[in-house]
Amino acid sequence: MAEIGIFVGTMYGNALLVAEEAQTILNEQGHQATLYEDPEPADWEKYQHKYALIVTSTTGQGDLPESIVPLFQFIRDSVGYQPELHYGVIALGDSTYSNFCGGGKQFDALLQEQNAQRVGEVLLIDASEDPEPETVSSPWVEHWSTLLK
Ligand SMILES: Cc1cc2nc3c(=O)[nH]c(=O)nc-3n(C[C@H](O)[C@H](O)[C@H](O)COP(=O)(O)O)c2cc1C
């Protein structure tokens, strides 16, 4: 059983739907997953020795949605090295834009820089290919769940 914080960045709710579905799957598989819609630094700090799952869309030109920008800035400016953290990333985007899934990719790059340990590959969901993102995310989450200790 793992404790997982699910950190959401969304504009119109697609990433939130994916995150809620992920929470259901993880809890059904015996883990303890908690969802943070407007994640705060204190929420992040609880998972330093546990698991974080970042589920974020992309806005602007490869930017993170406003709901998750404060968390990103806190991690970048105040956290630093976090080798005990294990994490996964589900990135939502649309390949008709030039910085495809840039928000999720930025988050992954930051955590890699800080030596956090990624579990599995980053999942990139393309809204122009898969209008129902849960059909892509659910099998990924089911597999990701089996990689947690
Ligand atoms: C104004 C705007 C800008 C966007 N910019 C990007 C982008 O730069 N790169 C990308 O991959 N997707 C981009 N997208 C696509 C969204 O990330 C995608 O539609 C996603 O599913 C939205 O999820 P959300 O409802 O959780 O915000 C953009 C969408 C909008 C409306």
The ligand as a Gaussian input file, in Angstrom:
#p B3LYP/6-31G(d) Opt

LIG

0 1
 C       -5.744000      28.743000     -24.646000
 C       -5.206000      27.334000     -24.756000
 C       -3.838000      27.139000     -24.905000
 C       -3.314000      25.827000     -25.004000
 N       -1.959000      25.662000     -25.194000
 C       -1.462000      24.405000     -25.329000
 C       -0.066000      24.197000     -25.541000
 O        0.756000      25.111000     -25.609000
 N        0.380000      22.916000     -25.657000
 C       -0.458000      21.836000     -25.609000
 O        0.000000      20.709000     -25.754000
 N       -1.791000      22.005000     -25.406000
 C       -2.325000      23.258000     -25.262000
 N       -3.676000      23.427000     -25.058000
 C       -4.556000      22.224000     -25.012000
 C       -4.990000      21.814000     -23.608000
 O       -3.871000      21.530000     -22.762000
 C       -5.889000      20.570000     -23.713000
 O       -7.066000      20.934000     -24.396000
 C       -6.237000      19.960000     -22.382000
 O       -7.000000      18.777000     -22.581000
 C       -7.023000      20.901000     -21.476000
 O       -7.221000      20.291000     -20.217000
 P       -7.852000      21.069000     -18.965000
 O       -9.340000      21.166000     -19.207000
 O       -7.552000      20.208000     -17.796000
 O       -7.191000      22.381000     -18.857000
 C       -4.201000      24.716000     -24.944000
 C       -5.589000      24.930000     -24.802000
 C       -6.089000      26.221000     -24.694000
 C       -7.585000      26.416000     -24.565000

